[in-house]
Amino acid sequence: MSKFESVWIIDDDNIHQFFATKSLNHLKITDHILPFLDGDLALNTIQKMIIDKVELPDVIFLDINMPKMDGWEFMDEFSKIAGGITKKILIFIVSSSIADADRDRAKSYPSVTDFLIKPILPDTLKMAFGL
């Protein structure tokens, strides 16, 4: 099974973070999970990592409905700096929404790998990573 060095979970919902973390640990996909409660803090961390030349995460699970900076705002800002990032980061938009408009919007971002429905359980991860 493929292992990722670092996986980020950007979501203001502690329950979702718990289930996603438990699922990632169950499948032994990574040993390093970093949770963020809002997109703003995660984006600032990415920008600092770029400046400091620190290895960026391999995978980001990004909720779209969050206060302060939601997932769409995060993607808008990330898109502005994505051209300067040479590493391929797998970004999964994560939501409880089943609206086609949200799926279509996610597909409009070249950096987005896929759109996943909450909760992130082992079967969801297996499907996302082709395991």
C-alpha positions as CSV (number, residue, x, y, z in Angstrom):
1,M,0.0,0.0,0.0
2,S,1.2,3.5,-0.8
3,K,2.1,5.7,2.1
4,F,2.0,9.4,2.1
5,E,4.5,11.4,4.1
6,S,1.9,14.0,5.2
7,V,-1.8,14.3,5.1
8,W,-3.8,17.4,6.1
9,I,-7.4,17.5,7.1
10,I,-8.9,21.0,6.8
11,D,-12.3,21.0,8.4
12,D,-14.0,22.8,11.3
13,D,-15.9,19.7,12.2
14,N,-14.1,17.7,14.9
15,I,-16.2,14.7,14.3
16,H,-15.2,14.6,10.7
17,Q,-11.6,15.0,11.6
18,F,-11.9,12.1,14.1
19,F,-13.4,9.7,11.5
20,A,-11.0,10.8,8.7
21,T,-8.0,10.4,11.1
22,K,-9.2,7.0,12.3
23,S,-9.7,5.8,8.7
24,L,-6.3,7.0,7.6
25,N,-4.7,5.3,10.6
26,H,-6.7,2.1,9.9
27,L,-5.4,1.9,6.4
28,K,-1.8,3.0,7.4
29,I,-1.8,5.6,4.6
30,T,0.3,8.0,6.6
31,D,2.1,8.5,9.9
32,H,1.7,12.3,9.9
33,I,-1.8,13.8,10.0
34,L,-2.1,17.5,10.5
35,P,-5.6,18.9,11.3
36,F,-6.6,22.5,10.6
37,L,-9.9,24.1,11.7
38,D,-10.0,26.6,9.0
39,G,-8.7,27.3,5.5
40,D,-7.0,30.5,6.4
41,L,-4.6,28.8,8.9
42,A,-3.8,26.0,6.4
43,L,-3.1,28.5,3.6
44,N,-0.9,30.6,5.8
45,T,1.0,27.4,6.7
46,I,1.5,26.5,3.0
47,Q,2.8,29.9,2.2
48,K,5.2,29.8,5.1
49,M,6.4,26.3,4.1
50,I,7.0,27.6,0.5
51,I,9.1,30.5,1.9
52,D,11.0,28.2,4.3
53,K,11.4,25.6,1.6
54,V,9.8,22.9,3.7
55,E,8.2,19.8,2.2
56,L,4.5,20.5,1.5
57,P,1.8,17.9,2.3
58,D,1.1,15.0,-0.1
59,V,-2.7,15.0,0.4
60,I,-5.2,17.6,1.6
61,F,-8.8,16.8,2.5
62,L,-10.6,20.1,2.3
63,D,-14.1,20.8,3.6
64,I,-16.0,23.4,1.6
65,N,-18.3,24.7,4.4
66,M,-16.2,26.4,7.1
67,P,-16.3,29.8,8.8
68,K,-13.6,32.4,8.3
69,M,-12.2,30.9,5.0
70,D,-14.2,28.2,3.4
71,G,-12.9,25.5,1.0
72,W,-13.8,27.5,-2.1
73,E,-12.0,30.6,-0.8
74,F,-9.0,28.4,0.1
75,M,-9.0,27.0,-3.5
76,D,-9.2,30.5,-5.0
77,E,-6.2,31.6,-3.0
78,F,-4.3,28.3,-3.5
79,S,-4.8,28.6,-7.2
80,K,-2.9,31.9,-7.2
81,I,0.2,30.2,-5.8
82,A,-0.2,26.7,-7.3
83,G,1.9,27.7,-10.4
84,G,4.9,28.1,-8.1
85,I,4.5,24.7,-6.5
86,T,6.3,21.9,-8.2
87,K,5.1,19.1,-6.0
88,K,1.8,17.4,-6.9
89,I,-0.5,17.7,-3.9
90,L,-3.7,15.5,-4.1
91,I,-6.5,17.8,-3.0
92,F,-9.8,16.2,-2.2
93,I,-12.8,18.4,-1.7
94,V,-14.9,16.9,1.1
95,S,-18.5,17.7,1.8
96,S,-21.8,16.4,3.0
97,S,-23.3,18.1,0.0
98,I,-24.5,16.0,-2.9
99,A,-25.3,19.0,-5.1
100,D,-24.1,18.7,-8.7
101,A,-23.2,22.4,-8.5
102,D,-20.6,21.7,-5.8
103,R,-19.1,18.7,-7.8
104,D,-18.9,20.9,-10.9
105,R,-17.3,23.7,-9.0
106,A,-14.7,21.3,-7.5
107,K,-13.9,20.1,-11.1
108,S,-13.3,23.7,-12.2
109,Y,-10.1,23.8,-10.1
110,P,-7.2,22.1,-11.9
111,S,-5.5,21.3,-8.5
112,V,-8.5,19.3,-7.2
113,T,-8.1,15.6,-7.5
114,D,-11.7,14.5,-6.6
115,F,-14.9,15.4,-4.7
116,L,-15.7,13.1,-1.7
117,I,-18.8,12.8,0.3
118,K,-18.5,12.8,4.1
119,P,-17.8,10.9,6.2
120,I,-14.3,9.8,5.1
121,L,-14.3,6.1,6.0
122,P,-11.8,3.4,4.9
123,D,-13.9,2.4,1.9
124,T,-14.0,6.0,0.8
125,L,-10.2,6.2,1.0
126,K,-9.7,2.9,-0.8
127,M,-11.8,4.3,-3.6
128,A,-10.1,7.7,-3.7
129,F,-6.6,6.1,-3.8
130,G,-7.5,3.2,-6.0
131,L,-6.6,0.6,-3.3
